[in-house]
Amino acid sequence: MNMNASPIRHILFDLGGTLMHSRGDWASIFEQSDQALTDTLRAYSIELDAKVFRARLHEYYAQRDKDFYETTYHFVLRELLEKLGHAEIPEAVIRSALDAMFEVTQSNWVLEDDAMETLRQLKSQNYNLGIFSNAGDDKDVQEQVEGFGIRPYFDFVLTSAACFYRKPHARAFEIALARWNIQPEEAIMVGDSLQADIFGAQSLGMKGIWISRRAKVTADKERDIHPSFSVVSLNELLPTLERINLPR
């Protein structure tokens, strides 16, 4: 038995780039998804230029990458439409437009080939699993997880859209840990983003396992982030966890 600490039995996963990856280029997918959204709005006699919508989304992305607060696609779309003179739009209309957009983007996500077997192995070893995804729409992520058939492996699926905070904000991790009622040192974060997943987790006192196969190191500050452990693929997770939990 490790005399210094108990074995880590709680694993928090990122979703995009970690458990799933994109099958194709996003540029054409976004063109199709934006068109699906504007076509849906047009059916309700609401005109919105797809390019104007995408430009507003880029502003939204830039802001949330600075302050790590999630204001959601829903808020962005409603606010934009109000500025364009479309006030008092029913919630069902906003939701229908977003659903049309996400139906397109969801089709571009593919579950990693080794994800299902890795999750089965971890559950068979009695690990507790959770997901926290930086995402602007909670329903979109919940549907994606359902579609992949992986929800039964997880104690919870949390998103920044539902929790307001984005990784690496400490509050995002605290909200996830509260679901298990555990301390940071009792959990480990698995993700592809050095800043959002690894730096965020380690700043709070969690260990971090970096999945490098889809990772993009895009800033000098990310090169200064050192994960507790690094693996290429998900099928390396269980052996890595076994090494972490070896008696000292």
Residue pairs with C-beta under 8 A, 6 or more apart in sequence:
1 247
2 245
2 246
2 247
2 248
3 247
3 248
4 248
5 185
6 186
7 245
8 186
8 187
8 188
8 207
8 241
8 244
8 245
9 126
9 127
9 128
9 186
10 127
10 128
10 129
10 130
10 180
10 182
10 186
10 187
10 188
11 122
11 127
11 128
11 129
11 130
11 187
11 188
11 189
11 190
11 237
11 241
12 130
12 131
12 132
12 173
12 176
12 177
12 187
12 188
12 189
12 190
12 201
12 206
13 19
13 129
13 130
13 131
13 132
13 154
13 190
13 191
14 131
14 132
14 133
14 134
14 167
14 189
14 190
14 191
14 192
14 193
14 196
14 197
15 131
15 133
15 135
15 141
15 144
15 145
16 22
16 109
16 133
16 135
17 191
17 192
17 193
17 211
17 214
17 215
18 112
18 190
18 191
18 192
18 197
18 211
18 214
18 234
19 111
19 112
19 115
19 131
19 148
19 150
19 234
20 109
20 110
20 111
20 112
20 115
20 144
20 148
21 109
21 110
21 112
21 214
22 108
22 109
22 110
23 108
23 109
23 110
24 108
26 108
29 104
29 105
29 107
29 108
30 54
30 105
31 50
32 104
33 100
33 101
33 102
33 104
33 105
34 50
34 53
34 54
34 101
35 50
36 100
36 101
36 103
36 104
37 48
37 50
37 53
37 77
37 97
37 98
37 100
37 101
38 47
38 48
38 49
38 50
38 53
38 97
39 100
40 96
40 97
40 100
41 47
41 48
41 81
41 93
41 97
44 89
44 93
46 81
46 86
46 89
46 93
48 80
48 81
48 84
52 80
53 77
53 80
56 76
56 80
57 73
57 76
60 71
60 73
60 76
60 136
63 71
64 70
64 71
64 136
64 166
68 165
68 166
68 167
68 168
68 169
68 172
69 164
69 165
69 166
69 169
70 134
70 136
70 159
70 160
70 161
70 163
70 164
70 165
70 166
71 136
72 136
72 137
72 161
73 98
73 101
73 136
73 137
73 161
74 94
74 95
74 98
74 137
76 136
77 94
77 97
77 98
78 89
78 94
81 87
81 89
81 94
98 137
98 139
98 140
99 139
102 137
102 139
102 140
102 143
105 140
106 140
106 143
106 144
106 147
109 144
111 148
111 150
112 233
112 234
114 233
114 234
114 235
115 148
115 150
115 234
116 149
116 150
117 235
118 234
118 235
118 237
118 238
119 129
119 150
119 153
120 153
121 238
122 129
122 153
122 237
122 238
122 241
123 129
123 153
125 238
127 241
128 155
128 180
129 153
129 154
129 155
130 154
130 155
130 156
130 157
130 158
130 176
130 179
130 180
131 145
131 154
131 156
131 157
131 158
132 158
132 159
132 160
132 163
132 167
132 172
132 173
132 175
132 176
133 141
133 157
133 158
133 159
133 160
134 159
134 160
134 166
134 167
134 196
135 141
135 159
135 160
135 161
136 160
136 161
137 159
137 161
138 159
138 161
138 162
141 157
141 159
141 161
142 157
142 159
145 151
145 154
145 157
151 157
155 179
155 180
156 176
156 179
158 175
158 176
158 179
160 166
160 167
160 172
163 171
163 172
163 175
164 171
165 171
165 172
165 175
166 172
166 196
167 173
167 191
167 193
167 196
167 197
167 200
168 195
168 196
168 197
168 199
168 200
168 201
168 203
169 200
170 200
170 203
170 204
172 200
173 184
173 189
173 200
173 201
173 204
173 206
174 204
176 187
177 183
177 184
177 186
177 187
180 186
180 187
183 205
184 201
184 204
184 205
184 206
185 205
185 206
185 207
187 206
187 207
188 201
188 206
188 207
188 208
188 209
188 228
188 241
188 244
189 197
189 198
189 200
189 201
189 206
189 207
189 208
189 209
190 197
190 208
190 209
190 211
190 237
191 197
191 198
191 201
191 208
191 209
191 210
191 211
192 210
192 211
192 212
192 213
192 214
192 215
193 215
194 210
194 215
194 217
194 222
194 225
194 227
195 219
195 221
195 222
195 225
197 208
197 210
198 208
198 210
198 225
198 227
198 228
199 208
199 222
199 225
201 207
201 208
202 208
202 225
202 227
202 228
207 228
207 229
207 244
208 227
208 228
208 229
209 227
209 228
209 229
209 230
209 231
209 237
209 240
210 227
210 229
210 230
210 231
211 231
211 232
211 233
211 234
212 230
212 231
212 232
213 232
213 233
217 223
229 240
229 244
231 237
231 240
